Amino acid sequence: MEQFVGTFIAEHHYLIYPLVLVWTFFEGETIVIIVSAMAATSASFLYLPLLALCATVGTMAGDQLFYYLGRFYGTPFLATRPHLAAKAERGFELLRRGEVLFILSYRFVYGVRNVSPFVIGVSGIRPLRFFILNLVAATVWATTFTLGGYFLGKVLDQWLEEHKVHAVIGIVVVIVSIYAYHFFKSRNRAEA
């Protein structure tokens, strides 16, 4: 099995880059960490800077889209949905406290990443200002998670080698753990 996975990745590694680009358009930490950890293995054909670039472009493009949706359609959308408008008020409050800090940091806070660009668009922040701050934040975010995943992968690869644990089992455990963490965290937020 391990040989099959290694051969598959070696032959089709070029598909991982568009996968990262598309996945980070909607959500990102999980895929960036997993793929960057895969890049850390000695048998990897993945190029870390290209992974970081794909993650940057994907997350930035998604945030730009939601910013423009908020800018052009956000006010009427929230006016017809008072429950969502009340939830968006927290984002407006954080923007009033410091828009630059909020724009640079929201993607690092789980649970607010997807709604924040929409709220920023509704708030009236100029498009060029958001674009520049979004570019900086997306680059820092992608670099941080790519390097974090890479170093996690190096440690995991070394640990698996030292303990003679089957690499595929280790990777599956990590993937399932990350997925379970995000699933239960989002479920708990939905119940709150």
C-alpha positions in Angstrom: 0.0 0.0 0.0 2.8 2.4 1.0 4.5 1.8 -2.4 1.2 2.4 -4.2 0.6 5.7 -2.4 4.2 6.8 -3.1 4.0 5.9 -6.7 0.6 7.6 -7.1 1.9 10.8 -5.6 5.1 10.6 -7.7 3.1 10.2 -10.9 0.3 12.7 -10.2 2.0 15.3 -7.9 1.1 18.0 -10.4 -2.6 17.6 -9.5 -1.9 18.6 -5.9 -1.2 22.2 -6.7 -4.6 23.0 -8.3 -6.2 21.0 -5.5 -4.6 23.3 -3.0 -5.5 26.4 -5.0 -9.2 25.4 -5.2 -9.5 24.0 -1.7 -8.0 27.2 -0.1 -10.5 29.3 -2.1 -13.1 27.9 0.3 -11.2 26.7 3.4 -7.6 26.2 3.9 -5.7 25.2 7.0 -6.3 21.5 6.8 -5.2 21.0 3.2 -2.2 23.3 3.5 -0.9 21.5 6.6 -1.4 18.0 5.2 0.1 18.7 1.7 3.0 20.6 3.2 3.6 17.7 5.6 3.6 15.4 2.6 6.2 17.7 1.0 8.5 17.1 3.9 8.9 13.4 3.2 12.1 12.3 1.5 10.1 10.7 -1.3 8.1 13.8 -2.1 8.0 15.4 -5.5 6.2 18.5 -4.1 7.8 21.9 -4.3 7.1 23.9 -1.1 7.3 27.4 -2.5 4.7 26.5 -5.2 2.4 25.0 -2.5 2.7 28.3 -0.6 2.0 30.3 -3.8 -1.1 28.2 -4.6 -2.4 28.6 -1.0 -1.8 32.4 -1.2 -3.6 32.8 -4.5 -6.5 30.5 -3.4 -7.2 32.1 -0.1 -6.8 35.6 -1.5 -9.1 34.9 -4.4 -11.8 33.5 -2.1 -11.6 36.5 0.2 -11.7 38.9 -2.7 -14.9 37.3 -4.0 -16.6 37.4 -0.6 -15.5 41.0 -0.1 -17.1 42.0 -3.4 -20.3 40.0 -2.6 -20.5 42.0 0.7 -19.7 45.3 -1.0 -22.4 45.0 -3.7 -25.0 42.7 -2.1 -24.3 42.7 1.6 -26.4 45.5 2.9 -29.7 44.3 1.3 -28.8 40.7 2.2 -28.3 41.5 5.9 -31.4 43.8 5.9 -33.6 40.8 5.1 -31.9 38.5 7.6 -31.8 40.1 11.0 -30.4 37.0 12.7 -27.3 37.1 10.4 -27.1 40.9 10.8 -26.8 40.4 14.5 -24.0 37.9 14.1 -22.2 40.2 11.6 -22.3 43.0 14.2 -19.4 41.4 16.0 -17.3 41.7 12.8 -18.3 45.4 12.5 -17.3 46.0 16.1 -13.9 44.5 15.5 -13.5 46.6 12.3 -14.3 49.8 14.2 -11.6 48.9 16.8 -8.9 48.5 14.2 -9.6 47.7 10.6 -5.9 47.0 9.6 -5.3 44.6 12.5 -8.6 42.9 11.8 -8.0 42.4 8.1 -4.4 41.2 8.8 -5.5 38.7 11.4 -9.0 37.3 10.8 -7.9 34.4 8.7 -5.9 33.1 11.7 -9.1 32.9 13.8 -11.1 29.7 13.3 -14.7 30.3 12.5 -14.6 33.9 11.3 -12.4 33.5 8.2 -15.3 32.9 5.7 -17.6 35.6 6.9 -15.1 38.4 7.6 -14.4 39.4 4.0 -18.1 39.7 3.5 -18.5 42.0 6.5 -15.4 44.0 5.4 -17.1 44.5 2.0 -20.3 45.7 3.7 -18.4 48.1 5.9 -17.3 50.2 2.9 -13.5 49.7 3.1 -12.0 50.8 -0.2 -11.3 47.9 -2.7 -7.6 48.8 -3.2 -7.0 49.0 0.6 -8.6 45.6 1.1 -6.7 44.1 -1.8 -3.3 45.2 -0.5 -4.0 44.2 3.1 -5.5 40.9 1.8 -2.4 40.2 -0.2 -0.2 40.7 2.8 -2.4 38.7 5.1 -2.8 35.8 2.6 0.9 35.6 2.0 1.7 35.5 5.7 -1.1 33.0 6.3 0.0 30.7 3.5 3.7 30.9 4.4 3.0 30.2 8.1 0.8 27.1 7.5 3.0 25.8 4.7 6.1 26.0 6.8 4.2 24.7 9.9 3.0 21.7 7.9 6.4 21.1 6.4 8.1 21.0 9.8 5.3 18.9 11.3 5.9 16.5 8.3 9.6 16.4 9.0 9.1 15.5 12.6 6.4 13.0 11.8 8.5 11.4 9.0 11.5 11.1 11.4 9.3 9.7 14.2 7.7 7.2 11.8 11.1 6.1 10.5 12.5 5.7 14.0 9.5 3.7 15.3 9.0 1.6 12.2 5.3 2.6 12.0 3.6 2.2 8.7 3.6 5.7 7.1 0.2 5.4 5.6 -1.4 4.6 9.0 0.3 7.6 10.5 -0.9 9.9 7.8 -4.5 8.6 8.0 -4.4 9.1 11.8 -3.3 12.7 11.3 -5.9 13.4 8.6 -8.7 11.9 10.7 -7.6 13.7 13.8 -7.6 17.1 12.0 -10.9 16.4 10.4 -12.5 15.3 13.7 -11.2 18.4 15.4 -12.7 20.7 12.8 -15.9 18.8 12.7 -16.5 18.8 16.4 -15.4 22.4 16.8 -17.8 23.6 14.1 -20.6 21.4 15.5 -20.1 22.9 19.0 -20.2 26.4 17.5 -23.4 25.6 15.7 -25.1 24.3 18.9 -24.0 27.4 20.8 
